[in-house]
Each structure stands twice: as C-alpha cells, then as structure tokens.
C-alpha cells in the first residue's frame, strides 16, 4: 500500500489585495511531498515559491484550494490550531541566523522549549542532543559573536531540530555563508535527511539545490516542473558529512 503524502497541495491559489489592485501570487499549485524527501524549491522573484513556503509553514493561508498535512486539511484550521501545528511539527531555518546575541548557543537552542513551558532539565537535555546532531557540543557555552557564520547556522538548525519536527523548512539557509561553509551546511542537511527528517528548502543557487533529491521549479504562480532523483552531489555529501 502506497503511503499517503505527508504534504499535499491541490489547486492552491493566493490573492493579495482586492479589486483593481488584486494580485494573484498563486494560480493553482499542485504538489505532493512524501515523508523523508529533501525538496529544493526554486524560481525567479515573484514566481510564488515564497508564498507557497509561507503557506506550508502555516504562516499564511491560501485563498483557495486544499492543503493537507498528515491528512488534515490545514486551511480549515483556525489561527490557534495552525500555530499549534507549526510549533509541534515544523522547524524553521532562515538566511539570517536570528540568534539572540547575548545568550549562549545552548540557550538559543533551548528557546522553543522555553516557550512550550518545558522544565529546565528537560530543555537542557534536549538542547544538548540537538547540538550533538549538528556537531556543536564543544561550543555550547559560546555566544554567537564567538562562532563562525557556519557555526551560527548550525546553532539555528539545532534550534529548529530541538522540538523534533516532522519537517524542516529552510529559507535560503546558505545565503549568508561563503562557499566552504555553504557546502558544510548542505552536507549536514543531507545527513539529517538521511536520518529521517523531511526537508523543504528555498534557494536561488543551483549548486545548493543539487544536494536535494527533488527540485520543484516555480514560475508565474505555478509549479513549472518537478525534477526528481536529483541528489547530484549525494556522493560528496556522503564522503564529508
């Protein structure tokens, strides 16, 4: 029996504004993502990729169509229910690391669990496990200013992982990094994907998208094409991660 998609978009539309000023950002997006995929989302500015990612991250709602996550029709949920889904099942990594400057790596990673009201001992143990996943336990007591750009992004990834999400949503995760650090982060994300995390990543860089198993290309508010079985740099990732 074929497993149901983890994420399914059917005829998703999104219109901003109204009347003569209305702009249709999405014009009927269809997309299915299965558990364990590593998907790179690409497209020119204004193609609809960021709007789609905002909908997938429960940060926005579609104007029309059906969005299913784990079989639940997300567009029917209220704001509080979407917020709960986002906190429980999704982790976010951004181009800007968004770390608190005066707190340690460990304390930054603990933050999502602090917001959940988890006790200190449980938060600390989970944060150390997440830092271990990204190879930063020796730097747990360092502040962001004492870390390289690549290390700061690893802390941000650990913070996204600490809640044990089903899906990691990454928006230009290598956009602020040099080439060497970018490769390190992509190899790390490849390894996390092999360990079972579903990853959706927006990127403008073809060489970064090549690490993904699937590339979804947007144009003019629609999915232009889907390239499966990409993973062009899988061997490089296996060798260095």
PEKA-V644726 format. One record per pair of residues at least 24 apart in sequence whose ideal C-beta (glycine too) atoms are under 8 Angstrom apart, sorted by the first residue. I is the first residue (numbers start at 1). J is the second residue. D is the distance in Angstrom with one decimal. If there is no record, write none. Layout:
# PEKA-V644726
I_J_D, I_J_D
This chain:
# PEKA-V644726
3_34_6.4, 3_35_6.7, 4_71_6.2, 5_32_4.2, 5_33_6.1, 5_34_5.5, 5_68_7.4, 6_33_5.8, 6_34_6.0, 6_35_4.4, 6_37_8.0, 6_69_7.2, 6_70_6.5, 6_166_6.9, 6_167_7.2, 6_198_6.0, 7_31_7.5, 7_32_7.1, 7_33_4.2, 7_56_6.5, 7_67_8.0, 7_68_7.2, 7_69_5.7, 7_167_7.4, 8_32_5.1, 8_33_7.7, 8_66_7.5, 8_67_7.5, 8_68_4.3, 9_52_7.5, 9_55_7.8, 9_56_7.9, 9_65_6.7, 9_66_7.4, 9_67_5.6, 9_68_8.0, 10_65_5.7, 10_66_4.4, 10_67_7.9, 10_68_7.8, 11_64_6.8, 11_65_4.0, 11_66_6.8, 12_52_7.3, 12_55_6.7, 12_62_4.8, 12_64_7.3, 12_65_3.7, 12_66_7.6, 12_67_6.3, 13_62_6.3, 13_63_4.9, 13_64_4.2, 13_65_5.6, 14_48_7.8, 14_51_5.3, 14_55_6.9, 14_60_7.4, 14_62_5.4, 14_63_5.1, 15_63_4.7, 24_221_6.2, 25_51_4.5, 25_221_5.8, 26_51_5.7, 26_52_6.5, 26_55_7.9, 26_62_7.1, 26_63_7.8, 26_221_5.0, 26_222_7.7, 27_220_7.2, 27_221_3.9, 27_222_5.4, 28_65_7.1, 28_221_7.9, 28_222_6.5, 29_65_7.3, 29_221_7.5, 29_222_6.4, 29_223_5.8, 30_223_6.6, 31_216_6.6, 31_223_5.9, 31_226_7.9, 33_198_6.8, 33_200_7.0, 33_214_8.0, 35_166_7.5, 35_198_5.8, 36_193_7.3, 36_196_6.2, 36_198_5.9, 37_198_5.7, 37_199_7.6, 37_213_6.1, 37_214_5.7, 38_189_7.4, 38_190_7.0, 38_193_4.3, 38_198_7.6, 38_199_4.7, 38_201_7.6, 38_211_7.4, 38_212_4.6, 38_213_4.7, 38_214_7.0, 38_231_7.8, 39_199_6.9, 39_200_5.0, 39_201_7.0, 39_212_5.9, 39_213_7.4, 39_214_4.6, 39_215_7.6, 39_216_5.9, 40_201_5.2, 40_202_7.9, 40_203_5.7, 40_208_7.3, 40_209_3.7, 40_211_7.6, 40_212_3.7, 40_214_7.2, 40_215_4.9, 40_216_7.2, 40_230_7.4, 41_200_6.5, 41_201_6.7, 41_202_4.8, 41_203_7.5, 41_215_8.0, 41_216_5.1, 41_218_6.8, 42_202_7.7, 42_203_6.4, 42_204_7.1, 42_206_7.8, 42_209_5.7, 42_215_6.2, 42_216_7.2, 42_217_5.2, 42_218_7.1, 43_217_5.8, 43_218_3.3, 43_219_5.8, 43_224_7.4, 44_219_7.0, 47_218_4.0, 47_219_5.1, 47_220_6.6, 47_221_7.2, 48_218_4.9, 48_220_7.5, 48_221_4.4, 48_222_7.0, 49_202_5.8, 49_218_4.4, 50_171_7.7, 50_202_6.6, 52_218_7.0, 53_169_6.4, 53_171_6.6, 53_200_6.9, 53_202_5.6, 56_167_8.0, 56_169_6.6, 56_200_6.4, 57_86_6.6, 57_90_6.0, 57_92_6.6, 57_169_5.1, 58_82_4.3, 58_83_7.3, 58_85_5.6, 58_86_4.3, 58_90_6.9, 59_86_7.5, 70_166_7.5, 87_112_7.4, 87_115_7.7, 87_116_7.1, 87_163_7.0, 88_163_7.3, 88_165_7.8, 89_165_5.7, 89_166_4.6, 89_167_6.4, 90_165_5.3, 90_166_7.4, 90_167_5.4, 90_168_7.9, 90_169_6.0, 91_159_8.0, 91_160_3.3, 91_161_6.0, 91_163_6.3, 91_165_3.8, 91_167_7.2, 91_168_4.8, 91_169_7.0, 92_160_5.7, 92_168_7.9, 92_169_5.3, 92_170_7.8, 92_171_7.6, 93_153_7.4, 93_156_5.5, 93_157_5.5, 93_160_5.1, 93_168_6.5, 93_169_7.2, 93_170_4.2, 93_171_7.1, 93_173_5.0, 94_156_7.1, 94_170_7.9, 94_171_5.2, 94_172_7.6, 94_173_7.5, 95_171_6.0, 95_172_3.9, 95_173_6.8, 95_175_3.8, 95_176_5.7, 96_176_6.7, 97_144_7.1, 97_149_7.8, 97_152_4.4, 97_153_5.7, 97_155_7.1, 97_156_4.6, 97_176_7.4, 98_156_6.6, 99_144_4.5, 99_152_6.0, 99_155_6.0, 99_156_6.4, 99_159_7.9, 100_144_7.7, 101_143_6.8, 101_144_5.7, 101_145_6.7, 102_143_6.6, 103_143_6.9, 104_140_6.6, 104_141_5.1, 104_142_6.4, 104_143_5.9, 105_131_6.6, 105_136_6.2, 105_139_5.6, 105_140_5.4, 105_141_7.3, 105_142_5.6, 105_143_7.6, 105_144_7.6, 105_147_6.9, 105_151_8.0, 105_155_4.7, 105_158_7.7, 106_131_6.7, 106_140_4.2, 106_141_6.6, 108_144_7.5, 108_155_5.6, 108_156_8.0, 108_159_5.8, 109_155_6.4, 109_158_4.7, 109_159_4.7, 109_162_5.3, 110_162_7.2, 111_159_6.5, 112_159_6.5, 112_162_5.7, 112_163_5.2, 113_162_6.1, 113_163_7.0, 116_163_7.7, 126_162_5.3, 127_158_7.4, 127_162_5.7, 129_162_7.8, 130_158_4.0, 130_159_7.3, 130_161_4.7, 130_162_4.2, 131_155_7.6, 131_158_5.1, 133_158_6.5, 133_161_5.8, 133_192_7.1, 134_158_4.8, 134_161_7.5, 134_188_6.2, 135_188_7.7, 148_181_7.1, 149_176_6.2, 149_177_5.2, 149_178_7.4, 149_181_5.7, 150_177_6.0, 150_180_7.9, 150_181_3.5, 150_184_5.3, 150_185_6.4, 153_177_6.5, 153_181_7.4, 153_185_5.5, 154_185_7.3, 154_188_6.8, 157_185_7.6, 157_188_6.8, 157_189_7.5, 157_192_7.7, 161_192_7.4, 161_197_7.6, 165_197_7.4, 166_197_7.8, 166_198_6.2, 167_197_7.5, 167_198_4.7, 167_199_7.4, 167_200_6.4, 168_192_7.0, 168_197_5.4, 168_198_7.1, 168_199_4.8, 168_200_7.3, 169_200_5.2, 169_201_7.9, 170_199_6.5, 170_200_7.1, 170_201_4.2, 170_202_7.1, 171_201_7.8, 171_202_5.0, 172_202_6.0, 172_203_6.0, 172_204_7.0, 173_201_6.5, 173_203_7.7, 174_203_7.2, 174_205_6.9, 174_208_5.5, 175_204_7.9, 182_208_6.4, 183_236_7.8, 183_240_7.7, 186_211_4.4, 186_233_7.6, 186_237_7.0, 187_211_7.6, 187_236_7.4, 187_237_4.6, 187_240_5.3, 187_241_4.2, 188_241_6.5, 190_234_7.2, 190_237_3.9, 190_238_7.9, 190_241_6.1, 191_237_7.2, 191_241_4.2, 207_233_7.7, 211_237_6.2
